[in-house]
Amino acid sequence: MKNLRIGDSKVLESRETPDGMMIRRRRVTADGRRFTTYERVEMPALVVRKRSGNKEQFDRDKLLTAVRRSVGKFFNSDLEVEDVVNKVVDRVYDLGRDEVESKEIGQAILDVLVEVNEVAYVRFASVFLEFKTLEDFENIIRSQRKETNK
């Protein structure tokens, strides 16, 4: 899309995502080319403290890539993965702090996955909680079944 400039385009349609966090705009240039832009609410700066003690800026795209890579195959579309990430981001910012630990982000991912996809939850838990045996899997599945049957 060489020489494509947003300023030289006209908005055909705007739609807000159901969570209200993004706006999708369909655009057309003077020569008839169509494209889509996405506008996302910019969140305040947040620092993540890693296990190593290092600190880095929170990066939503890095989180999206990690979730997509680890459990994305358990969802039917990228939109479902985006929804999971949006919920995780909301939970992390709801902590109300300027700095969070990476394990808090991992726990937020688990908390969202347990609500939306049990298989993805168990898969992510196996890595995040560092399962070593089949018994670890059995225990989490057993506890999940108890929660589901309540």
C-alpha positions as CSV (number, residue, x, y, z in Angstrom):
1,M,0.0,0.0,0.0
2,K,2.5,2.5,-1.2
3,N,1.7,6.2,-0.7
4,L,-1.4,5.5,1.2
5,R,-2.2,8.4,3.5
6,I,-4.9,8.5,6.1
7,G,-5.2,12.2,5.7
8,D,-6.1,11.8,2.0
9,S,-8.9,9.3,2.8
10,K,-12.6,9.5,3.6
11,V,-14.3,7.5,6.4
12,L,-17.0,5.3,5.0
13,E,-18.0,3.6,8.2
14,S,-17.0,3.6,11.9
15,R,-17.8,0.9,14.4
16,E,-16.9,0.6,18.1
17,T,-16.0,-2.9,19.3
18,P,-18.4,-4.4,21.8
19,D,-16.0,-3.8,24.7
20,G,-15.7,-0.1,23.8
21,M,-11.9,-0.3,23.6
22,M,-11.4,0.1,19.9
23,I,-12.9,1.8,16.9
24,R,-12.7,0.2,13.4
25,R,-12.9,2.7,10.5
26,R,-13.4,1.7,6.8
27,R,-11.8,4.3,4.6
28,V,-11.5,5.0,0.9
29,T,-8.9,7.1,-0.9
30,A,-9.7,9.6,-3.7
31,D,-8.5,6.9,-6.3
32,G,-10.9,4.3,-4.8
33,R,-8.6,2.2,-2.7
34,R,-10.2,0.9,0.5
35,F,-8.5,0.1,3.8
36,T,-9.3,-0.3,7.5
37,T,-7.8,1.6,10.4
38,Y,-8.1,0.7,14.1
39,E,-8.0,3.2,17.0
40,R,-7.4,1.9,20.5
41,V,-7.7,3.7,23.8
42,E,-4.2,4.5,25.0
43,M,-3.6,3.4,28.5
44,P,-1.3,5.0,31.0
45,A,2.3,3.8,31.3
46,L,2.7,0.6,33.3
47,V,5.9,-1.1,34.3
48,V,6.3,-4.9,34.6
49,R,8.7,-6.4,37.0
50,K,10.1,-9.7,35.7
51,R,11.1,-12.7,37.8
52,S,14.7,-11.7,37.1
53,G,14.1,-8.4,38.8
54,N,14.4,-6.5,35.5
55,K,11.7,-4.0,34.7
56,E,10.2,-3.2,31.3
57,Q,7.3,-1.2,29.9
58,F,4.0,-3.2,29.7
59,D,3.4,-4.1,26.0
60,R,-0.1,-5.1,25.0
61,D,1.1,-6.4,21.7
62,K,3.7,-8.6,23.4
63,L,0.9,-10.0,25.7
64,L,-1.2,-10.7,22.6
65,T,1.6,-12.5,20.9
66,A,2.3,-14.6,24.0
67,V,-1.4,-15.6,24.4
68,R,-1.8,-16.3,20.7
69,R,1.3,-18.5,20.7
70,S,0.5,-20.4,23.9
71,V,-3.2,-21.0,23.7
72,G,-4.4,-19.3,20.4
73,K,-5.1,-22.6,18.7
74,F,-7.8,-23.3,21.3
75,F,-9.9,-20.4,20.0
76,N,-11.9,-20.1,16.8
77,S,-10.7,-16.7,15.8
78,D,-8.2,-13.9,16.5
79,L,-11.1,-11.9,17.8
80,E,-11.6,-14.3,20.6
81,V,-7.9,-14.1,21.5
82,E,-8.2,-10.3,21.3
83,D,-11.1,-10.5,23.7
84,V,-9.1,-12.5,26.2
85,V,-6.2,-10.0,26.0
86,N,-8.6,-7.1,26.5
87,K,-10.0,-8.7,29.6
88,V,-6.4,-9.4,30.9
89,V,-5.4,-5.8,30.3
90,D,-8.4,-4.5,32.1
91,R,-7.7,-6.7,35.1
92,V,-4.0,-5.6,35.2
93,Y,-4.9,-1.9,35.1
94,D,-7.7,-2.5,37.6
95,L,-5.0,-3.3,40.1
96,G,-4.5,0.5,40.2
97,R,-0.7,0.4,40.4
98,D,2.1,1.8,38.2
99,E,4.1,-1.4,38.5
100,V,3.0,-5.0,38.4
101,E,4.8,-8.3,38.6
102,S,4.9,-10.6,35.6
103,K,3.3,-13.3,37.7
104,E,0.3,-11.1,38.4
105,I,-0.2,-10.8,34.6
106,G,0.1,-14.6,34.3
107,Q,-2.5,-15.0,37.0
108,A,-4.8,-12.5,35.2
109,I,-4.5,-14.7,32.1
110,L,-5.4,-17.8,34.1
111,D,-8.4,-16.0,35.7
112,V,-9.7,-15.0,32.2
113,L,-9.0,-18.3,30.6
114,V,-10.9,-20.3,33.3
115,E,-14.0,-18.3,32.4
116,V,-13.8,-18.6,28.6
117,N,-12.0,-21.8,27.6
118,E,-11.2,-24.7,30.0
119,V,-8.8,-26.4,27.6
120,A,-6.8,-23.2,27.1
121,Y,-6.8,-22.7,30.9
122,V,-5.3,-26.1,31.6
123,R,-2.7,-25.7,28.8
124,F,-1.7,-22.2,30.1
125,A,-1.7,-23.4,33.7
126,S,0.6,-26.3,32.9
127,V,3.3,-23.8,31.7
128,F,2.6,-21.0,34.1
129,L,2.3,-23.2,37.2
130,E,5.2,-25.4,35.9
131,F,3.5,-28.8,36.0
132,K,5.9,-31.6,36.5
133,T,3.7,-34.7,36.6
134,L,0.4,-36.1,35.3
135,E,-0.9,-35.7,38.8
136,D,-0.5,-31.9,38.4
137,F,-2.8,-32.1,35.4
138,E,-5.3,-34.4,37.2
139,N,-5.5,-32.1,40.2
140,I,-6.3,-29.0,38.2
141,I,-8.8,-30.8,36.0
142,R,-10.4,-32.2,39.2
143,S,-10.6,-28.8,40.8
144,Q,-12.0,-27.3,37.7
145,R,-14.7,-29.9,37.5
146,K,-15.7,-29.2,41.1
147,E,-16.0,-25.5,40.3
148,T,-18.0,-26.2,37.2
149,N,-20.5,-28.5,39.1
150,K,-21.2,-26.0,41.9
